[in-house]
Amino acid sequence: MEQTNKKWYSGMFSTEDWWSAWLGLFLFGLGLLSVWGFDAVGWMIKPKTWELTDLLSDFSWSKLIKTSSKNYKDLHPLVALLMSYFAFSFLTGLGAYFMKWNVKKYLKSFTFIFFTTVLLWILGHEAHLSAVDAQVKGHNYYREFDLSWGLQLGGGVSFILALIVGLMIGNLMRDFARELKEAAKPEWFIKTAIVLLGIKLGIMTMKAAGFTYELALAGAAAAFVAYLLFWPIVYFISRKYFKLNRESAAVLSSGISICGVSASIATAGAIKAKPLIPVAVSTLIIIFAMFEMIILPPFYVNVAPDQPVVNGAAMGMTVKTDGADAAAGAILEELHQIKFMKKTGKKFEEGSILSAAILTKIWIDIFIGIWAFLLAVVWMKFVEKKRVEQKIPVMEIWHRLPKFVMAYLLVWFILLGFMYFLPDIVPAVKSGANIVQGSYRKFLFMLTFLSIGIVTDFQKLKGMGRLTLLYAVALFAIIAPIAYLVAWIFHHGMMPPLAE
């Protein structure tokens, strides 16, 4: 947090945060070309529900994948697959170049990750795994394929498969995983996907403005309350019962209370903690996030099946990285959708439960820079007892502010502008925007799940016994219960809008 010569545009083309914003906004812009009648995004692939014996009896690629738009229905699925590969390789490779990564190594690794992701995306839509015995929008794939059994896991099984395969690579093939880490960038992929989720929020506002505004305001209030409760409680326990020094306690408190890796690094910079501290805390955050992704969604759905928005908001306050939070929110939504479909034959608006998790996390992300700035002032004045004048530039708040959050909000506001000022072209806007927030966002989620698994190494917990115990106690005995209580207070009774 020392005074630097940073300009307001520093890092604009050299950081993952900015490139998440650029890629998300670029894809959003391509989708908006539908206003002029040009479909620039519909060639993107998406998986179809398929059944193994039917496929083996009469194999066709068109049974597995299709284009996202009927405008490209005559395009061969494999051609669409190659177009999708080259598009994603070019766009992310461009980012890798400007961020000064090893582009050759990145593209080599990304090729494996891309096609593995596509394969798992397709496998996850096999009817025995994904088909739900419910009539929705004129289809009951469970009955149409005449299944005698099925796990009925919905589209979320693809996410689970990607996570499992990623964990196998990350923990059983560590040398190979190290090679892939040049392109296994879960935070980059998920932040780009979150920008695209802003499209969904905008479209949902067009349909259910009251729900969306209430969700945003309640999420802000919940995040603010969580800030006031989590940090001092965790800091007190860290100092009082686990005897951590001030720096370690502060970094851990920010990491587990606010927003994971970003908050722990920002806090360490603010108080000039030793570099080893945020590294250790970040390792714990990432590994524990893995367990949260697996445990919390089914737990919440079974404990409170009639409170999907409460569950989503609680997830946003509990899971401490953007990638894991969004991933857990996606699984949570799939589980709630399955229960709701079986009960009513209807679906919630896609992305509404996920938005509850993301919006809460978005508000938390926004305040990271402000928190780091305030903590630096407090730390220097009351802990180190130094003068603070001219020590901490206010511009540091701007540099700490997540740029992907700004892009997410910008996309939302642009769509609101269309709704209020140009309502006649809203149908054309939605036709392209829906494809981007659908197929593109879901594929980025798939890349995230696989990448999270690849970069997670459980061996890193060795030698961190006391810190691991503290993290577990703070997370499951303090953060999770309080988060759920706060989410209940602000979101109790809210229900997502129904899909058309």
Secondary structure, 3 states (H helix, E strand, C coil): CCCCCCCCCCCCCCCHHHHHHHHHHHHHHHHHHHHHCCCCCCCCEEECCECHHHHHHCCCHHHCEEECCHHHCCCCHHHHHHHHHHHHHHHHHHHHHHCCCCHHHHHHHHHHHHHHHHHHHHHCCEHHHHCCCCCECCECHHHHCCCCCCCCCCCHHHHHHHHHHHHHHHHHCHHHHHHHCCCCCHHHHHHHHHHHHHHHHHHHHHHCHHHHHHHHHHHHHHHHHHHHHHHHHHHHHHHHCCCCCHHHHHHHHHHHHHHHHHHHHHHHHHHCCCCHHHHHHHHHHHHHHHHHHHHHHHHHHHHCCCCHHHHHHHHHHHCCCHHHHHHHHHHHHHHHHHHHHHHHCCCECCCHHHHHHHHHHHHHHHCHHHHHHHHHHHHHHHHCCCCCCCCCCCHHHHHHCCHHHHHHHHHHHHHHHHHHHCHHHHHHHHHHHHHHHHHHHHHHHHHHHHHHHHHCCHHHHCCCHHHHHHHHHHHHHHHHHHHHHHHHHHHCCCCCCECC
